[in-house]
């Protein structure tokens, strides 16, 4: 029966003070007289008197826990979850770009060599130039071949 009265007092006090019920504090070990006053509450006015006398108080607001934030900062400091899968937007791995480009260039050079458009010696020199990053693209190889007149006939 006492618990129900305390819940009632808590609810009214929360409404009067403009806070949640969890922030209402009622004297945990009251003397006999105070306990009787709390148990005999029947109106808002009674609760206001209890608040005025300090039997019922407002607890300070608790700050949100920084546990999640701290964990996130710890992971960042340790270098976790920073890979390409975590990032958003059109970022392309430079190594993957290089692999795609060099494979296309080598395939093109091989095709020229197999069709006898360039000799083996020229092929080897161009292959090493491609490996060194001289050419931006296949079109760049074509212009290089035309400028240096290394191709035997038109492509």
C-alpha positions as CSV (number, residue, x, y, z in Angstrom):
1,X,0.0,0.0,0.0
2,X,2.9,2.4,0.8
3,X,4.4,1.8,-2.6
4,X,1.3,3.0,-4.4
5,X,1.2,6.2,-2.3
6,X,4.8,6.9,-3.1
7,X,4.2,6.4,-6.8
8,X,1.3,8.8,-6.6
9,X,3.4,11.4,-4.8
10,X,6.2,10.9,-7.4
11,X,3.9,11.4,-10.3
12,X,2.4,14.6,-8.9
13,X,5.8,16.0,-7.9
14,X,7.2,15.2,-11.4
15,X,4.3,17.1,-13.0
16,X,4.6,20.1,-10.6
17,X,8.4,20.4,-11.0
18,X,8.3,19.7,-14.7
19,X,10.6,16.8,-14.8
20,X,10.4,13.0,-15.3
21,X,9.4,10.6,-12.5
22,X,13.0,9.2,-12.5
23,X,14.3,12.7,-11.4
24,X,12.0,12.9,-8.4
25,X,13.7,12.2,-5.1
26,X,11.7,11.4,-1.9
27,X,13.5,11.2,1.4
28,X,14.5,7.5,1.7
29,X,14.6,7.4,5.5
30,X,12.1,9.9,6.8
31,X,11.2,10.2,10.5
32,X,7.7,9.0,11.6
33,X,6.1,12.5,11.2
34,X,7.4,13.0,7.7
35,X,6.4,9.5,6.6
36,X,2.9,10.1,7.8
37,X,2.8,13.4,5.8
38,X,3.9,11.7,2.6
39,X,1.4,8.8,3.1
40,X,-1.5,11.3,3.8
41,X,-1.0,13.2,0.5
42,X,-4.2,13.7,-1.4
43,X,-3.7,16.8,-3.5
44,X,-1.1,18.8,-5.4
45,X,-1.0,21.4,-2.6
46,X,0.2,18.7,-0.2
47,X,2.9,17.7,-2.7
48,X,3.9,21.4,-3.1
49,X,4.4,21.7,0.7
50,X,6.6,18.5,0.7
51,X,8.7,20.1,-2.1
52,X,8.9,23.3,-0.1
53,X,10.0,21.5,3.0
54,X,12.7,19.5,1.1
55,X,11.1,16.1,1.7
56,X,10.7,15.8,-2.1
57,X,13.5,17.2,-4.4
58,X,14.5,17.4,-8.0
59,X,17.5,15.3,-8.9
60,X,20.1,16.8,-11.2
61,X,19.8,15.8,-14.9
62,X,22.2,13.1,-15.9
63,X,24.4,13.7,-18.8
64,X,24.3,11.2,-21.7
65,X,26.8,8.4,-21.4
66,X,30.0,8.9,-23.5
67,X,30.6,5.1,-23.6
68,X,29.7,4.7,-27.3
69,X,31.6,7.8,-28.3
70,X,34.6,6.7,-26.3
71,X,34.6,3.3,-28.0
72,X,34.4,4.9,-31.4
73,X,37.4,7.2,-30.6
74,X,39.3,4.2,-29.3
75,X,38.7,2.3,-32.5
76,X,39.8,5.3,-34.5
77,X,43.0,5.6,-32.5
78,X,43.8,2.0,-32.9
79,X,43.2,2.3,-36.7
80,X,40.1,0.0,-36.8
81,X,37.4,0.2,-39.4
82,X,39.1,2.7,-41.6
83,X,39.3,0.6,-44.8
84,X,37.8,1.3,-48.2
85,X,34.6,-0.5,-47.3
86,X,33.9,2.0,-44.5
87,X,34.2,5.0,-46.8
88,X,31.4,6.5,-48.9
89,X,31.7,8.1,-52.3
90,X,33.5,7.4,-55.5
91,X,36.9,6.5,-54.3
92,X,38.8,4.1,-56.5
93,X,41.9,2.3,-55.2
94,X,44.9,3.6,-57.0
95,X,46.5,0.2,-57.2
96,X,43.4,-1.3,-58.8
97,X,43.4,1.5,-61.3
98,X,47.0,0.8,-62.2
99,X,46.4,-2.9,-62.6
100,X,43.5,-2.3,-65.0
101,X,45.5,0.2,-67.0
102,X,48.7,-1.8,-67.3
103,X,46.8,-5.0,-68.2
104,X,45.0,-3.2,-71.0
105,X,48.4,-1.7,-72.3
106,X,50.2,-5.1,-72.2
107,X,47.3,-6.8,-74.0
108,X,47.5,-4.1,-76.7
109,X,51.2,-4.4,-77.1
110,X,50.9,-8.2,-77.3
111,X,48.3,-7.8,-80.0
112,X,50.6,-5.5,-82.0
113,X,53.5,-8.0,-81.6
114,X,51.3,-11.0,-82.6
115,X,50.0,-9.2,-85.7
116,X,53.6,-8.4,-86.6
117,X,53.0,-4.6,-86.5
118,X,56.0,-4.2,-84.2
119,X,59.1,-6.4,-83.9
120,X,60.1,-8.2,-80.7
121,X,62.7,-5.6,-79.8
122,X,60.3,-2.7,-80.1
123,X,57.7,-4.7,-78.1
124,X,60.2,-5.3,-75.3
125,X,61.2,-1.6,-75.2
126,X,57.5,-0.5,-75.2
127,X,56.7,-3.1,-72.5
128,X,59.3,-1.7,-70.2
129,X,58.2,1.9,-70.9
130,X,54.6,0.9,-70.0
131,X,55.9,-0.8,-66.8
132,X,57.6,2.4,-65.9
133,X,54.4,4.3,-66.2
134,X,55.2,6.3,-69.4
135,X,51.9,5.8,-71.1
136,X,48.6,7.1,-69.7
137,X,46.4,4.9,-71.9
138,X,46.3,2.8,-75.1
139,X,45.6,6.0,-77.1
140,X,48.8,7.4,-75.7
141,X,50.7,4.3,-76.9
142,X,49.3,4.8,-80.4
143,X,50.4,8.5,-80.5
144,X,53.8,7.5,-79.3
145,X,54.1,4.8,-82.0
146,X,53.1,7.4,-84.7
147,X,55.4,10.1,-83.5
148,X,58.4,7.7,-83.3
149,X,57.4,5.9,-86.5
150,X,57.7,2.5,-84.9
151,X,54.7,0.9,-86.4
152,X,55.1,-0.9,-89.7
153,X,51.6,-0.1,-91.1
154,X,48.5,1.8,-90.1
155,X,46.6,0.3,-87.1
